[in-house]
Amino acid sequence: MKTRLLSPQGKEVVIGDNLPTVLIGERINPFGKGPLKKAMISGDIEPIRQEAIKQVEAGADILIISVAAFGIDETATLPRIAEEVINALDHNKVQREFPGDLCVEPPE
C-alpha cells in the first residue's frame, strides 16, 4: 500500500512499504512547549516559524501543525500559523528543500 501526499506546489511525498522512511515533524503544537503555546496565544509567530525551519533543516518531509489547547482560539489561530509556516519555508533560506506539505489537525 502506498499513500501519496501532493502539495499545492506539486511536490510529492510517498509513504509505503519498501520505500524510504518519511520523517514527520510534529513539534508545532502547544503541548509541553510553553514558548510555543505562549506564542500561539499572543500571536507572536516568530518562535513557530523558527521551529518549522529547524524541523525541515533536520530532515522533516512533512510538518504537522496542531493548535488545540485551552486558551487558544483554534479557528483563528490554525489558518494564520499554517500560512506563516508556509511563508517561512518559502521565503527563508532553508538549507534543504521542503519536499512535502503541512498536515493540520483541524479544530474539533
Buried (B, 14 or more C-beta within 10 A) or exposed (E): EEEEBEBEEEBEBEBEEEEEEBBBBBBBBBEEBEEBBEBBBEEEBEBBBBBBBEBBEEEBBBBBBBBBBEEBEBEEBBEBBBEBBBEBBEEEEBEEEBBBBBBBBEBE
